[in-house]
């Protein structure tokens, strides 16, 4: 490392360049600040080594003992290290060697209709009344639209058009916006929630649609951390049996459940799933339709459908004439 610049300064330069191109880099920004402070403290002005990066990766804030967690932390440093290597040729770039490859996406918990109903009911009992209505409506909306949690909490009044029944999701995970049509059965609960919310807090077109109801957060946008915390409390109360490969059912699994239920419904209706996949991929905001097809091989309910589809094509009755 040159004597004139610390690693932290180099990281800030890298982040500025990337953000000027439109990348937000929130997670990477946090990771680089953590790593560069660690490296500048232990090895100031010295080339970055794989050993140093691996030591940092093992020291995550949650004290994880899972090599997959360490591998993910290491991987997030790669783009910066490749950039830095152009300036400091002795910089090492991490590969899969220290902790092994990061595993593929694992099967989510697919909620049954009964579990979703239980969640919405339990959320509605939270006090005060606005808090209960906020979380019941939020979880219900995610379950019936497949929105990401971050997309739902960023909705403003102007994004929720209850006359036309369309949500506008702005600057999503991939920096694109999309329109999400709502089923008519979804509109009345949203109207009821907005009437209640408007009695509790001042509002404008830019007011967050889902708001906090207590303390300094009253009338302010919910954070994803708040939502996860409330969900964890309700999950414990409800005592669900985990059917996914994660440590427990998650809020994000409501999105997965929406996609799976939609594909199953199409199958039952005799709709050609291959032709419908692109529209579903667009509706939920996947960057590539292959991300939507992933469910067919990762979720047991859909793996069975896919297997039956292949069997029908291979059977004598379904085999094409030569």
Residue pairs with C-beta under 8 A, 6 or more apart in sequence:
1 7
1 10
1 44
1 45
1 46
1 47
1 48
1 88
2 45
2 88
3 45
6 36
6 40
6 44
6 45
7 36
7 39
7 40
7 48
8 33
8 36
8 37
8 40
10 36
10 84
10 87
11 32
11 33
11 35
11 36
11 80
14 32
14 80
14 83
14 84
15 25
15 28
15 29
15 32
18 25
19 25
22 175
23 175
24 175
27 76
28 76
28 79
28 80
31 73
31 76
31 77
32 77
32 80
34 56
35 53
35 56
35 77
38 56
38 59
39 48
39 52
39 56
42 52
43 49
43 52
47 88
47 90
47 91
47 92
48 81
48 84
48 88
48 91
48 92
49 92
50 92
50 94
50 97
50 98
53 74
53 77
53 81
53 92
53 94
54 70
54 74
54 94
54 98
54 99
56 73
57 70
57 71
57 73
57 74
57 98
57 99
58 70
60 69
60 70
60 73
62 69
64 70
67 99
67 100
68 99
68 100
68 102
68 103
70 98
70 99
71 96
71 98
71 99
71 100
71 101
71 102
72 102
74 94
74 98
74 99
75 94
75 102
77 94
78 93
78 94
81 91
81 92
81 93
81 94
82 93
84 91
85 91
85 93
105 294
105 298
106 244
106 245
106 246
106 298
107 244
107 245
107 298
107 299
107 300
108 244
108 245
108 246
108 250
108 252
108 253
108 256
108 257
108 299
109 240
109 242
109 243
109 244
109 246
109 248
109 249
109 250
109 253
109 256
109 257
110 243
110 244
110 253
110 256
110 257
110 260
110 299
110 301
111 119
111 143
111 249
111 253
111 254
111 257
115 238
115 240
116 139
116 140
116 143
116 254
116 257
118 238
119 139
119 143
119 234
119 238
120 136
120 139
120 140
120 143
121 136
122 234
122 237
122 238
123 132
123 135
123 136
123 138
123 139
123 230
123 234
124 132
124 133
124 135
124 136
125 132
126 132
126 135
126 136
126 230
128 213
128 214
129 196
130 196
130 197
130 200
130 201
130 211
130 213
131 212
131 213
131 214
133 192
133 193
133 196
133 197
134 193
134 197
134 210
134 211
134 212
134 213
134 222
135 227
135 230
135 234
137 189
137 190
137 193
137 210
138 152
138 153
138 210
138 222
138 227
139 231
139 251
139 254
140 186
140 189
141 147
141 152
141 186
141 190
142 149
142 152
142 251
142 254
142 255
142 258
143 254
143 257
143 258
144 183
144 185
144 186
144 258
145 167
145 180
145 182
145 186
145 258
146 254
146 255
146 258
146 259
146 262
146 283
146 284
147 167
147 169
147 180
147 255
147 284
148 172
148 173
148 252
148 255
148 285
149 224
149 227
149 228
149 251
149 252
149 255
150 173
150 224
151 169
151 172
151 173
151 285
152 210
153 208
153 210
153 221
153 222
153 223
153 224
153 227
154 170
154 208
154 221
155 167
155 169
155 208
155 209
155 210
156 205
156 206
156 207
156 208
156 209
157 194
157 203
157 204
157 205
157 206
157 207
157 208
157 209
158 168
158 205
158 206
159 167
159 168
159 169
159 170
159 209
160 167
160 190
160 194
160 209
161 167
161 168
162 187
162 190
162 191
162 194
165 181
165 182
165 183
165 184
165 186
165 187
166 179
166 180
166 181
166 182
167 179
167 180
167 182
168 177
168 178
168 179
168 180
169 177
169 178
169 179
169 180
169 285
170 177
171 177
172 178
172 285
173 285
173 287
174 285
174 287
176 285
178 282
178 283
178 285
180 283
182 190
194 209
197 203
197 209
197 211
200 211
200 213
200 218
200 219
201 207
201 211
201 218
201 219
202 219
207 219
208 220
208 221
208 222
210 221
210 222
211 218
211 219
211 220
211 221
211 222
212 218
212 219
212 220
212 221
212 222
212 226
217 226
227 251
228 250
228 251
231 250
231 251
232 248
235 248
235 249
240 249
242 248
242 249
243 249
244 253
246 253
255 284
256 295
256 299
258 284
259 280
259 284
259 292
259 295
260 295
260 299
260 301
260 302
262 280
263 273
263 280
263 295
263 296
263 302
263 305
264 301
264 302
264 305
266 273
266 276
267 273
267 305
277 289
277 292
277 293
278 289
280 292
281 288
281 289
281 291
281 292
284 292
286 292
295 302
296 302
296 303
296 305
296 306
297 303
297 306
312 318
313 319
